Amino acid sequence: MAEDDQEDMTVVPIPSSESDAEHERVRSSNERDQRLEREGKTAPHNRGYDEAADGAPRPRADRVVDE
């Protein structure tokens, strides 16, 4: 592209698909999740994320018997 052509171009930011209301909704949800986590609770919509990331928990043996 010639230098003259570049001078005529206008830089336009990429449009965002998220509105201010959407940002506020996400921020509020994150704050609620963090509050519940500090209380030792899991937010209902976050259940299963740890298992998905870490894998299914190993079965727990309450008692081992040598037969």
Secondary structure, 3 states (H helix, E strand, C coil): CCHHHHHCCCCCCCCCCCCHHHHHHHHHHHHHHHHHHHCCCCCHHHCCHHHHHHCCCCCCCCCCCCC
